[in-house]
Amino acid sequence: MKFVRALAPLASIVLASAAGLLPAMLAACSRAEQAPAVSYTLLDGRRSELAALRGHVVLVNFWATSCAPCVEEMPALAANWRRFSPQGFETLAVSMSYDAPALVAGFAQSRALPFPVVIDNTGEIAHRFGDVQYTPTSVLINKRGEIVRRWVGKTDFAALAPLIARLAAES
């Protein structure tokens, strides 16, 4: 009896395949995850939406001023942005809700961060990106607004750079 129960999932795949449903099931599983529709406030008080960046490759980086790895990777984030921004690449540095806006502003100013810094004082943006809890967490989004890659922990810049270059070259 256990053997029959173990074969049940395989049997359903065989039946789905025979019915012509397998390609549709595989397509549904392989669809890219769309980035959430979020609005945000920048350090200077301007409001914007992630949808306004459609057509650009975007790296959303969740960080905190109290996070040593976040602080450590900021120069690489800035260098990455400088390298690829002429090709339409954007970076959004989203501060975590527990990070005081004054600390975030001071950090951004003292480090002369060249990319937009977002204040997520309610935690809504982190929630909409899958309940981001750990910093740093980075999410790479292609020009179509699809999530291509996530990094929890320090961003792998050696893997990120060629991926950005490839995505930026896509039409």
C-alpha angles and dihedrals in degrees: 000000000000089000092054092050090049091054094049096088091048091049091053090052091049091049092046090050092049090050091051093247098115095082090051091047091050092047091052091051093048098049111122118249111247117229110249120262102249135168119209144184121230125216091261090056097254116140124220143156133237088233088067087068094058107131091040131089105242133196113199109198120191110204146150134214088233093055110098095199089049092053090045094054097045094091090053090048089052093047090048091051092048091050098049106026092090086063093054098270118151133191124200114193105202114197116215120251093250092058112096111237091229090057091047092049092048092049094048092048096046091049094040091228106202097204131068117282116209126207110218097182094158096045090234095127092050089047093050091051091060103289095295107208104159128069133249099033119158130192122195116209125192127222091271092058094254123140107243103174142000129204120195106194124011115358116250098233092180088062095036099058098059090042091054091047091052094045093046090053092054116099 
